[in-house]
Amino acid sequence: MDINFNKNEDHNKLLVSELRQRLAKVKLGGGEKRIEKLHAKGKMTARERIDYLLDTDSKSIEIGAFAGEDMYHDHGGCPSGGVVVKIGYVSGKQCIVVA
């Protein structure tokens, strides 16, 4: 194997790992404490509500997860631009769900 191929593969694996870490942070929304507060009130997060609505065992994809990234620093940031958008299936019909 070519040494450049190995370097590129390692670099790309690192980038994917960093992307997954950023996505995990976005999925926390306002943070773990805020999620705990919602759960204590018997409420679900926007992502939980969407997942509850979508058909079980069907494919779905979130879009715009990084909207608003690195913006609104003065206000504590705004994961996903404050909006969660998923394309998935509800009762077998493909839908776009926004929360």
Order of alpha helices (4+ residues) and beta strands (2+ residues): alpha-alpha-alpha-beta-beta-beta
